[in-house]
Amino acid sequence: MDVAANLEEIRQQIRQACANSNRNPEDITIIGVTKYVTTERAKEAIEAGVTNLGENRMEGFLEKYEYIQDDAVWHFIGTLQSRKVKDVIGKADVIHSLDRKSLAKEINKRAAGPADCLVQVNVSGEDSKHGIDAKEVISFVRELKRYENIRVAGLMTMAPHTDDEDQLRTVFRKLASLREAVQAEQLPHAPCQYLSMGMSNDYQIAIEEGATHVRIGSALVGSRETE
Ligand SMILES: *Cc1c(COP(=O)(O)O)cnc(C)c1O
C-alpha cells in the first residue's frame, strides 16, 4: 500500500465530512499513528506530506523520534506512566492522555514550560477504557490550574469498537459538548481548542461531530501484516 495514495483517499474523505458539516478541511489535523509500522514506513508518511505523528508506547515513540525528530509534530497518544514522563517531556509536542492528578503533577514537575496536554475522557463508560469520567471533566480541569506547566489544549477520547454509527456519534457529540463546557469556564490554563477523536474506521463521523485531530493508523500506513 502506498502511503501517498492512502493519504489522498483520507483527505478526500475529510473534505467530504467537512462539506457535510460545514467545516473547513484546514481545521483538521491528521495524526499519522505509526505504532504498527517501522521507522522507515513512518518516514514514508512524512515524505507523503503527513506533518503530525502519534505513538502510543514509549519504546516506539523514542525509536521513531530519534530518527524523525523535528520533521514531525509529535503526539503521545497512549497511556502514560508517571515514571516515563521524563522520557517524553521535551519531545512530544502534545500529550493526549492526561487522566489523573498524579500524572499532571509529574508533567508539571518535569516540563520546562507550559506543556500542551489533552484530558482523556472515558465518554462511553467502558471499563476497558482509560480516561476520566465525563462527569468529572470540569472539576478535574479546574484543579489543573495549580500546575503552571499544564496547558489544557483540548480533550481526547477513544470511541468503542463498533460499527454502530449512532453510538459513535453519541460519544463524539458528548466530547464536543464537554469541550464547550470547558471553554465556557474561560480558564486561562485551559483554552481547550482541540478535540482529538476518530480513528481509521470512524474519523469521518468524528469530523462531522467536531474533531480537530483525527488519529489514523491502519488506514494510512497499514498495519505490519498489510505493509
Ligand atoms: C492505535 C491507535 C489509533 C489508531 O488506530 P487505527 O484504528 O489503526 O487508526 C488511534 N488512537 C490511539 C490512542 C491508538 O492507540
The ligand as an SDF file (V2000), in Angstrom:
LIG
                    3D

 15 15  0  0  0  0  0  0  0  0999 V2000
   -3.7900    2.7260   17.5760 C   0  0  0  0  0  0  0  0  0  0  0  0
   -4.4120    3.9880   17.9570 C   0  0  0  0  0  0  0  0  0  0  0  0
   -5.0450    4.7820   16.9950 C   0  0  0  0  0  0  0  0  0  0  0  0
   -5.1260    4.4460   15.5150 C   0  0  0  0  0  0  0  0  0  0  0  0
   -5.8410    3.2730   15.2790 O   0  0  0  0  0  0  0  0  0  0  0  0
   -6.3090    2.8620   13.8020 P   0  0  0  0  0  0  0  0  0  0  0  0
   -7.5920    2.1780   14.0320 O   0  0  0  0  0  0  0  0  0  0  0  0
   -5.2640    1.9750   13.2590 O   0  0  0  0  0  0  0  0  0  0  0  0
   -6.4720    4.0870   13.0120 O   0  0  0  0  0  0  0  0  0  0  0  0
   -5.5990    5.9780   17.4240 C   0  0  0  0  0  0  0  0  0  0  0  0
   -5.5590    6.3700   18.7130 N   0  0  0  0  0  0  0  0  0  0  0  0
   -4.9730    5.6210   19.6640 C   0  0  0  0  0  0  0  0  0  0  0  0
   -4.9470    6.1250   21.0620 C   0  0  0  0  0  0  0  0  0  0  0  0
   -4.3840    4.4050   19.3230 C   0  0  0  0  0  0  0  0  0  0  0  0
   -3.7960    3.6720   20.2810 O   0  0  0  0  0  0  0  0  0  0  0  0
  1  2  1  0
  2  3  1  0
  2 14  2  0
  3  4  1  0
  3 10  2  0
  4  5  1  0
  5  6  1  0
  6  7  2  0
  6  8  1  0
  6  9  1  0
 10 11  1  0
 11 12  2  0
 12 13  1  0
 12 14  1  0
 14 15  1  0
M  END
$$$$
